[in-house]
């Protein structure tokens, strides 16, 4: 796509996601560079997603050093149609993918070829913050519904048939102290990017005896903390110590680690919602 093509599909009067799509073995880096050059026109590059058709992918034609450098411009690799191949064939697909990109997290799509939008959108924290500040909807950020306690108890939120495992954590003012920032960041460093795809939400952190509310956005092994400054947001979250959602696979094994890292010996609510198996 050229600059004119991007501008033709973008409506500057509305906040929206534009999702350019390129077929076959198009390299991602030139597209990323071009979008970043359009920053003055209101474009922000959020994430680059590669979709692999497991039923038909037989390997990359170009496995040169340049091709490997280009392939690093990918935030997540989605493995589609994996249910149509045998385990042996799937292992061969992974071997081919790893020829160019061993480090990027690889996520299986559900049998309908879909993944949760929460998994692939909002990887760029600046965009994540801007979207939130404009909507002022706390629960939209976390996908926990309006009444978080009812959601934790009844599991009636929009993730009821989620494609990935979820851990939802809520701790309120009065249920212990705010977390120390250095301890919280050490906890994030213990989360495997192979299993924990996202951790996002609100966390109140202690720094030099002061407490500050942050938006935390942890995606595939990288994290950012963005201070909340919007007055309406601060008012709506004044009782929040921790309110986060963790997304990934095999998260039942992470329940105690998450509890220790975000709640410790204090009071709080932790809910594990396993992926819906089709």
C-alpha positions in Angstrom: 0.0 0.0 0.0 1.2 3.5 -0.7 0.5 6.7 1.2 -2.6 7.5 -0.8 -4.1 4.1 -0.1 -3.7 4.5 3.6 -5.3 8.0 3.6 -8.2 6.7 1.5 -9.3 4.2 4.0 -8.7 6.4 7.1 -11.5 8.8 8.3 -9.8 11.6 10.3 -13.2 12.5 11.9 -13.4 9.2 13.8 -11.2 7.2 16.2 -10.8 3.8 14.6 -8.5 1.0 13.9 -7.3 0.7 10.3 -6.1 -2.9 9.5 -4.0 -3.0 6.3 -3.8 -6.6 4.9 -1.0 -7.9 2.7 -1.0 -11.3 1.2 1.6 -14.1 0.8 5.1 -13.4 1.9 5.1 -9.6 2.0 7.8 -8.3 4.3 6.4 -6.2 7.2 9.2 -3.7 7.7 8.5 -1.4 4.7 4.8 -1.3 5.8 5.8 -0.4 9.4 8.1 2.4 8.2 5.5 3.8 5.9 2.9 4.0 8.6 5.3 5.7 11.0 6.0 8.3 8.3 2.2 9.1 8.3 2.2 10.2 12.0 1.4 13.8 11.0 -1.7 12.5 9.3 -3.0 10.9 12.6 -1.7 7.3 12.1 -0.1 5.4 14.9 1.4 1.9 14.4 -0.1 -0.3 17.1 1.0 -3.8 16.2 2.0 -6.1 13.3 0.4 -9.5 13.2 1.5 -12.4 11.0 -1.1 -15.1 10.2 0.2 -18.5 9.2 -2.1 -21.0 7.3 -1.0 -24.2 8.9 -2.8 -26.3 6.3 -0.9 -24.8 3.3 2.3 -23.2 4.6 5.4 -25.1 3.4 8.1 -22.7 4.4 9.6 -19.3 3.4 11.1 -18.9 0.0 13.6 -16.4 1.3 15.5 -17.4 4.4 18.4 -14.9 4.0 19.8 -12.7 6.8 17.8 -9.8 5.3 14.6 -11.8 5.4 15.3 -12.7 9.1 15.8 -9.0 9.9 12.5 -8.2 8.2 10.6 -10.9 10.0 11.5 -9.4 13.4 8.9 -6.6 12.6 6.1 -8.8 14.0 4.5 -8.6 17.4 2.6 -11.9 17.3 2.2 -14.9 15.0 -1.3 -16.4 14.7 -1.4 -20.0 13.7 -4.6 -20.6 11.7 -6.2 -23.9 10.6 -3.9 -25.9 13.0 -6.8 -28.2 13.8 -6.8 -29.4 10.1 -3.3 -30.9 10.4 -1.7 -33.7 12.4 0.7 -33.0 15.3 3.6 -34.0 13.1 2.5 -31.6 10.4 2.0 -28.8 12.9 5.5 -29.4 14.3 6.9 -29.0 10.7 5.0 -25.7 10.3 6.6 -24.5 13.5 10.0 -25.5 12.3 9.5 -23.5 9.1 8.2 -20.5 11.0 11.2 -20.6 13.3 13.6 -20.5 10.4 13.0 -16.7 10.3 11.5 -15.9 13.7 12.2 -17.9 16.8 11.4 -15.2 19.4 8.0 -13.9 18.4 5.2 -15.4 20.4 3.0 -17.9 18.5 -0.7 -18.2 19.3 -3.1 -20.8 18.0 -6.4 -19.4 16.6 -9.6 -21.1 17.6 -11.2 -23.5 15.0 -13.2 -20.6 13.6 -10.0 -18.8 12.8 -10.5 -16.0 15.4 -8.7 -14.6 18.4 -9.8 -12.1 21.0 -9.3 -8.5 19.8 -7.8 -7.8 23.3 -4.9 -10.0 22.4 -3.7 -8.1 19.3 -4.9 -4.5 19.7 -3.5 -2.0 22.1 0.1 -3.3 22.1 1.3 0.3 21.7 0.7 1.9 25.1 0.4 5.4 23.7 -2.5 4.3 21.6 -3.8 2.3 24.6 -3.7 5.4 26.8 -5.3 7.7 24.2 -8.2 5.3 23.5 -8.8 5.0 27.2 -8.6 8.7 28.0 -11.2 9.4 25.3 -13.7 6.8 26.4 -13.3 7.1 30.2 -14.8 3.6 30.5 -12.8 1.7 33.1 -14.4 -1.7 32.5 -14.1 -1.4 28.7 -10.3 -1.3 29.2 -10.4 -4.6 31.1 -13.3 -6.3 29.5 -14.8 -7.1 33.0 -18.2 -5.7 32.6 -19.8 -2.9 34.7 -20.0 -4.8 37.9 -16.7 -6.4 38.4 -17.8 -8.4 41.5 -20.7 -9.9 39.7 -18.4 -10.8 36.8 -15.9 -12.5 39.0 -18.6 -14.6 40.8 -20.9 -15.3 37.8 -18.5 -15.3 34.9 -21.0 -13.6 32.7 -18.7 -11.2 30.9 -17.9 -11.1 27.3 -15.0 -13.5 27.6 -17.4 -16.4 28.5 -16.3 -18.3 25.4 -12.8 -16.9 25.3 -10.1 -18.3 23.1 -7.4 -17.9 25.7 -7.1 -18.5 29.5 -7.8 -15.5 31.7 -6.9 -14.5 35.2 -8.8 -11.5 36.6 -7.5 -9.8 39.7 -9.2 -7.1 41.8 -7.8 -5.6 45.0 -9.4 -2.5 46.5 -8.2 0.3 48.9 -8.4 -1.1 52.4 -7.2 -4.6 51.3 -3.6 -4.0 52.1 -0.9 -1.6 50.8 -0.2 -0.5 47.3 2.5 -2.5 45.6 6.1 -1.3 45.5 7.0 -0.4 41.9 10.3 -2.3 41.9 8.7 -5.5 43.3 5.8 -5.2 40.7 8.3 -4.9 37.8 10.2 -7.9 39.1 7.0 -9.9 39.1 6.3 -8.9 35.5 9.8 -10.2 34.6 8.8 -13.7 35.9 6.0 -14.1 33.4 6.9 -16.2 30.4 6.0 -14.6 27.0 5.3 -18.0 25.7 2.4 -18.5 28.1 1.4 -15.0 29.2 0.4 -13.0 26.2 -1.1 -9.9 27.9 -1.5 -8.3 31.3 -3.3 -5.0 31.2 -5.2 -2.8 33.6 -4.7 -0.5 36.6 -2.2 -0.8 39.4 -1.4 1.6 42.2 2.3 1.6 43.0 4.4 3.0 45.8 7.4 5.1 44.9 9.4 7.1 47.5 6.4 6.9 49.9 4.0 8.3 47.3 1.3 6.3 45.6 0.5 6.7 41.9 -2.1 5.0 39.7 -0.8 3.5 36.5 -2.1 1.8 33.4 0.0 -1.3 33.0 0.3 -2.8 29.6 2.4 -6.0 29.5 2.5 -7.7 26.1 4.6 -10.7 25.2 7.4 -10.1 27.6 7.5 -6.3 27.3 5.8 -3.8 29.6 5.1 -0.1 30.0 3.6 1.8 32.9 1.6 5.0 32.0 0.6 7.3 34.7 -3.1 8.1 34.9 -3.7 11.9 34.8 -7.3 12.2 33.6 -9.4 13.5 36.6 -12.5 11.6 35.7 -10.5 8.4 35.4 -8.8 9.0 38.8 -12.1 9.6 40.4 -13.6 6.4 39.0 -10.6 4.4 40.1 -10.0 5.9 43.5 -10.8 2.6 45.3 -8.5 0.6 43.0 -5.3 -0.9 44.2 -5.1 -3.6 41.5 -7.5 -4.3 38.7 -5.9 -6.3 35.9 -6.7 -9.0 33.4 -4.0 -11.6 32.4 -4.4 -13.4 29.1 -2.5 -16.5 27.9 -2.3 -20.3 27.9 -1.9 -22.8 30.7 -2.7 -20.0 33.1 -4.0 -22.3 35.8 -0.3 -23.0 36.6 0.2 -19.2 37.1 -2.6 -18.6 39.5 -0.5 -18.8 42.7 2.3 -16.8 41.1 -0.2 -14.1 40.1 -1.8 -14.2 43.6 1.6 -13.8 45.3 2.7 -11.0 42.9 -0.4 -8.9 43.0 -2.0 -9.7 46.3 0.5 -11.5 48.5 -0.8 -12.0 52.0 -3.4 -9.3 51.6 -7.1 -9.6 50.7 -8.3 -9.6 47.1 -10.2 -11.5 44.4 -8.6 -13.8 41.8 -10.7 -15.6 39.2 -9.3 -18.0 36.6 -11.4 -18.5 33.5 -10.1 -21.3 31.3 -10.3 -21.1 27.5 -13.4 -22.4 25.9 -12.5 -25.7 24.1 -14.4 -26.2 20.9 
